[in-house]
Structure formats: C-alpha cells, structure tokens
Amino acid sequence: MNPNTDTPLPDRSTAWSSESEKRDQESIDAAVRATIKHEFAIRAQQFRFCHAVVMFEPKTFIERCRWDEETKMRIRHDLSDTADVTLVSYQTSSRDPEPLAGGGETFDFILHPRSLKILHSSIGTWRA
C-alpha cells in the first residue's frame, strides 16, 4: 500500500497565469499528494471548508513574495535547475464561503516542479 496514493485528496483545482500553461488533473493531484502528509495540510483538512489550489508558475513568482531575502535565496538555489515552480495553497474556512464573501487561513507550499519536493511552507490568510 502506497500512503501517497491511498490518502483521499481534498477538493482541488488549478490556476495559471498568462506565463504558464494549464495542466492536467494528474499533475494537480500529484502536487497535492506531495503535500498531503505535511502538518500544514493535515491542519487544513480539519476545517469545515478546505480547497487546494495548485498553481504552475515561472520561478520569477518567488520575487513577488514577501519573504526575507535569505528565504528567497534558498528557494532560488533549490530551483536552479528549472525555470518553473509549483505552488499548492490550501484555502480554508470555519464555514462554507459565499460567492465573493468570506475569508480564512491558507496553508501554502512551494514545490520543485519535477521532484515535487517541498521547498518552503507557510501560513497566510485569504479574503474574498
């Protein structure tokens, strides 16, 4: 039994920018599976509402993040063999969000796009 494929996955979807291309469901599921056993993903799935959003972006995405320079440098180093990055963000809420309303915590992951190794994780917030 492979624990990475036998764990049920939460609701999930993808988003992509004009600089990236849409990916198939298999790629989305693989990215979520890579994070599913992490403490943050486990916490996220305990909320009433939990939806994983997977994004495939150019690694220049890292420059727009509000992390300290040391963290960015480490992630850039870990991505030195690729032009892309994979992101997984579990959006959570204690109640089901209404259209264009709501908010909650996010549990976010930066993954290497080929190995799907978790390079960084953090907790944030979202608001509609």
MARZA-410267 format. One record per residue (C-alpha): residue in one letter; x, y, z. Coordinates in steps of 0.1 Angstrom, whole numbers, plus 2048, in hexadecimal, padded with zeros to 3 digits. Example, Ala and Ser with C-alpha at 12.3 -4.5 7.8 and 13.67 -1.06 7.14 Angstrom:
a87B7D384E/s8897F5847/
***
This chain:
m800800800/n80E8217F6/p80583C80F/n80A8587F6/t7EF84A7DE/d7D683B7F7/t7CF85B80B/p7AF86C7FF/l7B688E7F0/p7A28AD7F9/d78F8C17DF/r7A88D07C8/s7AC8E67A9/t7C68F8796/a7CE91C78C/w7E8928773/s7F5949767/s7FA955744/e81F94A747/s81692574F/e80190B73F/k7E38F774C/r7EC8D575B/d7D98B575B/q7C78A677A/e7E488D77F/s7FC8AA784/i7E58BB79C/d7DF89B7B0/a8058947B2/a80C8B67C0/v7F18B37DB/r7FD88F7E3/a82089D7E8/t8138B3805/i7F789E813/k80B88F830/h81A8B083B/e80F8BE85C/f8008DD84B/a7EB8C8832/i7DF8B384F/r7D48D2862/a7C48E1843/q7AE8C283E/q7A08C6860/f78D8E5856/r7698E484B/f7738F382A/c7948E881A/h79D8EC7F5/a7C08E77E7/v7CA8FE7CB/v7E88F37B6/m7FB90C7A1/f816907788/e82B927783/p84C934777/k864934794/t86595A792/f8469577A7/i85E9547C5/e8699787C0/r8459847C7/c8439727E8/r847985809/w86196E817/d883979824/e8A097980B/e8B095A81C/t891945816/k88E9517F2/m8B39497EC/r8AF9267FA/i89091F7E4/r8A192E7C5/h8BF9177CC/d8A78F87CF/l8979027AE/s8B890979B/d8B28EB784/t88F8F7778/a87D91576B/d85C90D77D/v84E9087A0/t82F8F57AC/l81A9057C7/v7FF8F47DD/s7E990A7F2/y7CE8FA809/q7B491580D/t7A090E82D/s78391D841/s76F91385F/r74F91784A/d747912825/p74F933813/e734945800/p73B9537DD/l7529717E0/a751970806/g76495F821/g78895982B/g79E94283F/e7C1934842/t7D7927826/f7F190B82A/d80991180E/f8258FC7FE/i8409037E5/l84A8E37D2/h8658DA7BA/p8528D4799/r8628B3790/s86B8A27B1/l84D8B27C4/k8648B67E2/i8568D07FA/l86E8ED7FA/h85A905811/s83A905824/s827922835/i80692C843/g7F394B837/t7D0958833/w7B795D817/r799975813/a7809767F7/
***
